[in-house]
Amino acid sequence: MTHGSFGSAAGVTGFERRIARRLLEKRGDPRLRIVLWNGEEIRSSDQPPVGRIVFRDRGVVPYLARHPDLGLGDAYASGRLEIEGDLTAVLKVFLAAPDGRGAMKHLRDAWRMWARRSHSLSRAKSNIHSHYDLGNDFYALWLDEQMAYTCAYFPTPSSSLEEAQVAKMEHVSRKVWLRPGDRVVEAGCGWGALALHMARHHGVYVTAYNISKEQIEYARQRARREGLSERVEFREDDYRNIAGRYDAFVSVGMLEHVGDENYPELGRVIDRCLLPHGRGLIHSIGRNVRQPMDPWIERHIFPGSYSPKLEEMVGILSPNELTVIDVENLRMHYAKTLEHWLERFEKNAAAIEARFGSVFTRTFRLYLAGSIASFFVGNLQLWQVVFQRARSNDLPWNRSRLYVPGS
């Protein structure tokens, strides 16, 4: 069967057909097709296809064989591989099917877990700079008006992204039971939206830490514009250097960049800075099984990143007599957040490509669409873990405060 119009009339060998077919079979016979450079279609199922993976040149086949972890993403980003059909729908099918790479994949994963680069302060700054300092104007094209770059909380499925991000900030604030005059420390504050929300709506004083220069400068300017500089201090510094004592510790979207080798130190930092009645919240992308970050995401999007199991998050707290009092999984909320981001990204794709080029644009598109698919099929989770001092009895009697204003 042939498909579409292709510039190359190069023939296809039996070996190349077997490699292409094997790519489908490894994923448990998904409802996908592979279209080769001569227009020939490879299928391993007669079910109606969700989409087609198109190889634009014959070099894609050996490239995928040599680079099983990076090849598909790199080939798509370069334009040597195209996906016909709804990109997110195709990736949902692809990621929902079992990965059949078996023992070799497990060996590669084990090696990568052992050989990961350290999260020294200099390395952490380099990792953060590579992603978060791409330009505030770039992120403003597709984030919400408050520049929140973490999972939103949708009170209803039809809530707008702007409504959902404000609801997330309020949800976090209520979970740590903020009261007027409290001192709060935020580890990893992004562009400052949560810190400013807590100060404005709950009357607290916030000290926020972040090692992204562009984000900190943006947050400081916003605090000045909104008359909150006396209540919120943004420090361009690493979480390991947090100083002072606080009523509440909050971290939303930073743990993914800490590295599990630094979890004990993070636990000691929390213990050092929390007052005896202190409470806190850690919000992080996570997994149900321990494994390294997808190698393509780690190389091109979030270098040095790691998404923990829930048990690993709890393990940050328990050695320091901090006890978990609430856990919530917002996995589907993150899938919906990403759908909003991707829609806005696509509306501005031409401007993004004009500035950064087609490879960057296709890389970011694949990252957003792949993340939607990963949360949708359950490969990724989103944990919010609330904790307090193990011996503290200073906490609300029930959860009504989360949903009823003023309770």
C-alpha positions as CSV (number, residue, x, y, z in Angstrom):
1,M,0.0,0.0,0.0
2,T,1.3,3.5,-0.8
3,H,0.5,6.7,0.9
4,G,0.9,10.3,0.1
5,S,3.5,12.0,-2.1
6,F,7.2,11.4,-1.4
7,G,10.2,12.9,-3.0
8,S,12.3,9.7,-2.8
9,A,11.7,6.7,-4.9
10,A,14.3,4.7,-3.0
11,G,13.3,1.0,-2.6
12,V,12.7,-0.7,0.7
13,T,14.6,-3.8,1.8
14,G,13.1,-6.7,3.8
15,F,15.3,-5.8,6.7
16,E,14.0,-2.2,6.8
17,R,10.4,-3.5,6.7
18,R,11.1,-5.8,9.6
19,I,12.7,-2.9,11.7
20,A,9.6,-0.7,11.0
21,R,7.2,-3.5,11.9
22,R,9.2,-4.3,15.0
23,L,8.7,-0.7,16.2
24,L,5.0,-1.3,16.1
25,E,5.1,-4.7,17.7
26,K,7.2,-3.6,20.6
27,R,4.3,-1.4,21.6
28,G,1.8,-4.2,21.7
29,D,0.3,-3.9,18.2
30,P,-1.1,-0.3,18.6
31,R,-3.6,1.3,16.3
32,L,-0.9,3.1,14.3
33,R,0.7,2.8,10.9
34,I,4.2,3.5,9.7
35,V,4.6,5.1,6.3
36,L,8.0,4.5,4.7
37,W,9.9,7.0,2.5
38,N,8.5,5.4,-0.7
39,G,4.9,5.7,0.5
40,E,4.6,2.1,1.5
41,E,2.5,1.6,4.7
42,I,3.5,-0.9,7.4
43,R,0.8,-2.2,9.8
44,S,0.6,-4.8,12.4
45,S,-3.1,-4.5,13.1
46,D,-6.2,-4.2,11.0
47,Q,-7.9,-1.9,13.5
48,P,-8.7,1.6,12.2
49,P,-5.6,3.8,12.7
50,V,-5.5,6.7,15.1
51,G,-2.6,8.2,13.1
52,R,0.4,7.5,11.0
53,I,4.2,7.8,11.6
54,V,5.8,8.9,8.4
55,F,9.5,8.3,7.7
56,R,10.7,11.0,5.3
57,D,14.0,9.3,4.4
58,R,15.5,5.8,4.7
59,G,18.1,6.9,7.2
60,V,15.4,7.1,9.9
61,V,15.3,3.3,10.2
62,P,19.0,2.7,11.2
63,Y,18.9,5.9,13.3
64,L,16.0,4.5,15.4
65,A,17.8,1.2,15.7
66,R,20.9,2.9,17.0
67,H,19.1,5.3,19.3
68,P,16.0,3.6,20.8
69,D,15.6,6.2,23.5
70,L,16.2,9.4,21.6
71,G,15.5,8.5,18.0
72,L,11.8,9.1,17.6
73,G,11.9,12.5,19.3
74,D,15.0,13.7,17.5
75,A,13.7,12.5,14.1
76,Y,10.4,14.3,14.7
77,A,12.1,17.5,15.9
78,S,14.3,17.6,12.8
79,G,11.4,16.9,10.4
80,R,12.7,13.6,9.2
81,L,9.7,11.9,10.9
82,E,6.2,13.3,10.7
83,I,3.1,12.3,12.6
84,E,-0.2,12.4,10.6
85,G,-3.3,12.8,12.7
86,D,-3.8,14.4,16.0
87,L,-0.4,14.5,17.6
88,T,-1.6,14.1,21.2
89,A,-4.0,11.3,20.3
90,V,-1.2,9.4,18.5
91,L,1.1,9.8,21.5
92,K,-1.7,8.6,23.9
93,V,-2.0,5.4,21.9
94,F,1.8,5.0,21.6
95,L,2.5,5.6,25.3
96,A,-0.5,3.6,26.6
97,A,0.8,0.4,24.9
98,P,3.3,-1.6,26.9
99,D,7.0,-0.9,26.1
100,G,8.5,-4.2,24.9
101,R,12.2,-3.3,25.2
102,G,12.5,-5.7,28.1
103,A,15.9,-6.4,29.8
104,M,18.0,-4.1,27.8
105,K,15.7,-1.1,28.7
106,H,16.0,-2.0,32.4
107,L,19.7,-2.2,32.1
108,R,19.9,1.2,30.4
109,D,17.6,2.7,33.0
110,A,19.7,1.3,35.8
111,W,22.8,2.7,34.3
112,R,21.2,6.2,33.8
113,M,20.0,6.2,37.4
114,W,23.5,5.5,38.6
115,A,25.4,7.8,36.2
116,R,23.2,10.9,36.4
117,R,25.1,14.2,36.7
118,S,25.2,15.6,40.2
119,H,22.9,18.5,41.3
120,S,25.7,20.7,42.5
121,L,24.8,24.4,42.8
122,S,26.6,25.2,39.6
123,R,25.0,22.3,37.7
124,A,21.6,23.3,39.1
125,K,22.0,26.8,37.9
126,S,23.0,25.6,34.4
127,N,20.0,23.2,34.2
128,I,17.5,25.9,35.3
129,H,19.0,28.5,32.9
130,S,18.7,26.2,29.9
131,H,14.9,26.0,30.3
132,Y,13.5,28.8,32.4
133,D,15.6,31.6,31.0
134,L,14.5,31.2,27.4
135,G,12.9,34.6,27.7
136,N,9.9,35.8,29.6
137,D,8.3,37.0,26.4
138,F,8.4,33.4,25.0
139,Y,6.5,32.0,28.0
140,A,4.1,34.8,28.0
141,L,2.9,33.6,24.6
142,W,1.3,30.4,25.9
143,L,1.1,30.5,29.8
144,D,-1.7,32.2,31.6
145,E,-1.7,36.0,32.5
146,Q,0.1,35.3,35.8
147,M,2.8,33.2,34.2
148,A,2.1,30.1,36.3
149,Y,4.2,27.2,34.8
150,T,2.9,24.4,37.0
151,C,-0.3,22.2,37.2
152,A,-3.5,24.2,37.5
153,Y,-6.5,23.2,39.6
154,F,-9.8,23.2,37.6
155,P,-12.8,23.6,39.9
156,T,-14.8,22.4,36.9
157,P,-13.7,20.9,33.6
158,S,-14.9,24.1,31.8
159,S,-12.9,26.5,34.0
160,S,-10.5,28.7,32.0
161,L,-6.8,28.4,32.5
162,E,-6.7,31.8,34.2
163,E,-9.4,30.6,36.7
164,A,-7.7,27.3,37.3
165,Q,-4.3,28.8,38.1
166,V,-5.8,31.2,40.6
167,A,-7.7,28.2,42.1
168,K,-4.5,26.3,42.3
169,M,-2.8,29.1,44.3
170,E,-5.8,29.3,46.6
171,H,-5.9,25.5,47.0
172,V,-2.3,25.5,48.1
173,S,-2.8,28.4,50.4
174,R,-5.7,26.8,52.2
175,K,-3.9,23.4,52.4
176,V,-1.1,25.0,54.5
177,W,-3.7,26.9,56.6
178,L,-2.3,30.4,56.1
179,R,-3.2,33.0,58.7
180,P,-2.6,36.8,58.6
181,G,1.0,37.6,59.8
182,D,2.4,34.1,59.0
183,R,5.9,34.0,57.6
184,V,6.1,31.7,54.6
185,V,9.1,30.4,52.7
186,E,8.7,29.3,49.1
187,A,11.4,27.1,47.5
188,G,11.4,27.6,43.7
189,C,8.9,30.4,43.0
190,G,8.8,30.7,39.2
191,W,7.6,34.1,38.1
192,G,6.3,34.9,41.6
193,A,2.5,34.3,41.2
194,L,2.0,32.1,44.2
195,A,4.1,34.2,46.6
196,L,2.2,37.3,45.5
197,H,-1.2,35.6,45.8
198,M,-0.4,34.4,49.4
199,A,0.6,37.8,50.4
200,R,-2.3,39.6,48.8
201,H,-5.1,37.3,49.8
202,H,-3.9,35.9,53.1
203,G,-1.9,38.7,54.7
204,V,1.3,36.7,55.0
205,Y,5.0,37.6,54.5
206,V,6.8,35.5,51.9
207,T,10.4,34.9,51.3
208,A,10.8,33.2,47.9
209,Y,13.9,31.5,46.5
210,N,14.7,30.9,42.8
211,I,17.9,30.5,40.8
212,S,16.4,31.7,37.5
213,K,17.7,35.2,37.0
214,E,15.0,36.2,34.5
215,Q,12.1,34.8,36.7
216,I,13.4,36.6,39.8
217,E,13.7,39.9,38.0
218,Y,10.2,39.6,36.6
219,A,8.8,38.7,40.0
220,R,10.5,41.6,41.7
221,Q,9.1,44.0,39.1
222,R,5.6,42.7,39.5
223,A,5.8,43.0,43.3
224,R,6.8,46.6,43.0
225,R,4.0,47.3,40.5
226,E,1.4,45.7,42.8
227,G,2.7,47.4,46.0
228,L,3.7,44.1,47.6
229,S,7.5,44.5,47.9
230,E,7.1,45.0,51.7
231,R,5.4,41.6,52.0
232,V,7.3,39.5,49.5
233,E,11.0,39.2,49.1
234,F,12.4,37.4,46.1
235,R,15.9,36.0,46.6
236,E,18.0,34.8,43.7
237,D,19.4,31.9,45.6
238,D,19.3,28.1,45.9
239,Y,16.9,26.3,48.3
240,R,19.9,24.9,50.1
241,N,20.6,28.4,51.3
242,I,17.2,29.1,52.9
243,A,17.7,31.1,56.1
244,G,15.3,32.0,58.9
245,R,12.4,30.4,60.6
246,Y,8.9,30.1,59.1
247,D,5.3,29.1,59.8
248,A,4.9,27.4,56.5
249,F,7.1,25.9,53.8
250,V,5.8,25.7,50.2
251,S,7.4,24.2,47.1
252,V,5.4,23.9,43.9
253,G,7.2,22.4,40.9
254,M,10.8,22.5,42.2
255,L,11.3,19.0,43.5
256,E,11.6,17.6,39.9
257,H,14.9,19.6,39.7
258,V,16.4,18.7,43.0
259,G,17.6,15.2,42.2
260,D,16.9,12.3,44.6
261,E,20.5,12.3,45.8
262,N,19.7,15.7,47.4
263,Y,16.4,14.6,49.1
264,P,18.1,14.2,52.5
265,E,19.5,17.7,52.4
266,L,16.1,19.1,51.3
267,G,14.6,17.4,54.3
268,R,17.1,19.0,56.6
269,V,16.5,22.4,55.1
270,I,12.7,22.0,55.8
271,D,13.4,20.8,59.3
272,R,15.8,23.7,59.9
273,C,13.5,26.5,58.7
274,L,10.1,25.3,60.1
275,L,8.9,26.5,63.5
276,P,7.5,24.0,66.0
277,H,3.9,24.5,64.8
278,G,5.1,24.6,61.1
279,R,3.4,23.0,58.2
280,G,4.2,22.7,54.5
281,L,3.3,21.5,51.0
282,I,5.4,19.9,48.3
283,H,3.8,19.7,44.8
284,S,5.7,17.6,42.2
285,I,5.4,15.5,39.1
286,G,5.8,11.9,40.1
287,R,5.7,8.3,39.1
288,N,4.3,5.0,40.4
289,V,7.6,3.3,39.7
290,R,11.2,4.4,40.2
291,Q,12.8,5.1,36.9
292,P,14.9,7.9,35.3
293,M,13.3,10.7,33.4
294,D,12.7,10.0,29.7
295,P,16.1,10.5,28.1
296,W,14.8,12.7,25.3
297,I,13.0,15.0,27.8
298,E,16.1,15.1,30.0
299,R,18.4,16.0,27.1
300,H,16.3,18.6,25.3
301,I,13.8,20.0,27.9
302,F,14.7,19.4,31.5
303,P,18.3,18.4,32.0
304,G,19.0,16.8,35.4
305,S,15.3,16.3,36.2
306,Y,13.8,13.4,38.1
307,S,10.2,12.6,39.1
308,P,9.9,10.7,42.3
309,K,7.6,8.0,43.6
310,L,5.3,9.0,46.4
311,E,7.3,7.0,48.8
312,E,10.4,9.0,47.9
313,M,8.6,12.3,48.7
314,V,7.4,10.9,52.0
315,G,11.0,9.8,52.6
316,I,12.1,13.5,52.5
317,L,10.0,14.2,55.5
318,S,9.9,11.2,57.8
319,P,13.6,11.2,58.9
320,N,13.0,14.8,60.3
321,E,9.8,13.9,62.3
322,L,7.6,15.6,59.7
323,T,4.4,13.7,59.1
324,V,2.1,13.6,56.1
325,I,-1.4,14.8,56.8
326,D,-2.8,15.0,53.2
327,V,-2.0,13.6,49.8
328,E,-3.8,14.6,46.6
329,N,-3.2,13.4,43.0
330,L,-4.0,16.1,40.4
331,R,-2.9,14.0,37.4
332,M,-5.9,14.8,35.2
333,H,-5.7,18.5,36.1
334,Y,-2.1,18.5,34.7
335,A,-3.3,16.9,31.5
336,K,-5.9,19.6,31.1
337,T,-3.4,22.3,32.0
338,L,-1.1,21.1,29.3
339,E,-3.9,21.0,26.8
340,H,-4.5,24.7,27.4
341,W,-0.7,25.4,27.0
342,L,-0.5,23.4,23.8
343,E,-3.5,25.2,22.3
344,R,-2.0,28.6,23.1
345,F,1.5,27.4,21.9
346,E,0.0,26.4,18.5
347,K,-1.7,29.7,18.1
348,N,1.7,31.4,18.4
349,A,3.7,28.7,16.6
350,A,4.6,30.9,13.7
351,A,6.1,33.6,15.9
352,I,7.9,31.0,18.0
353,E,9.4,29.4,14.9
354,A,10.4,32.8,13.5
355,R,12.4,33.5,16.7
356,F,13.8,30.0,17.6
357,G,13.6,28.0,14.4
358,S,11.6,24.9,13.4
359,V,13.6,22.3,15.4
360,F,13.0,24.2,18.6
361,T,9.3,24.7,17.8
362,R,8.8,21.0,17.0
363,T,10.8,20.0,20.1
364,F,8.6,22.0,22.4
365,R,5.4,20.9,20.6
366,L,6.4,17.2,21.1
367,Y,7.2,17.9,24.8
368,L,3.8,19.5,25.4
369,A,1.8,16.9,23.5
370,G,3.9,14.0,25.0
371,S,3.3,15.3,28.5
372,I,-0.4,15.5,27.9
373,A,-0.3,11.8,26.8
374,S,1.9,10.8,29.7
375,F,-0.4,12.2,32.3
376,F,-3.5,10.9,30.5
377,V,-2.3,7.3,30.4
378,G,-0.9,7.4,33.9
379,N,2.8,7.3,33.2
380,L,3.1,10.5,35.2
381,Q,1.4,11.6,38.3
382,L,1.0,14.9,40.1
383,W,1.3,14.7,43.8
384,Q,0.5,17.4,46.4
385,V,1.8,16.3,49.8
386,V,0.9,18.3,52.9
387,F,2.9,17.8,56.1
388,Q,3.5,19.3,59.6
389,R,5.6,18.7,62.6
390,A,4.9,15.2,63.9
391,R,4.2,16.4,67.4
392,S,2.1,19.4,66.5
393,N,-1.6,19.4,67.2
394,D,-2.2,22.8,65.6
395,L,-4.2,21.9,62.5
396,P,-7.8,22.2,61.3
397,W,-10.3,19.6,62.4
398,N,-11.5,18.7,58.9
399,R,-11.0,19.6,55.2
400,S,-13.8,22.1,54.9
401,R,-11.3,25.0,54.7
402,L,-10.2,23.6,51.3
403,Y,-13.6,24.2,49.7
404,V,-15.6,26.7,51.9
405,P,-14.2,30.2,52.1
406,G,-13.6,31.5,55.6
407,S,-13.9,28.1,57.3
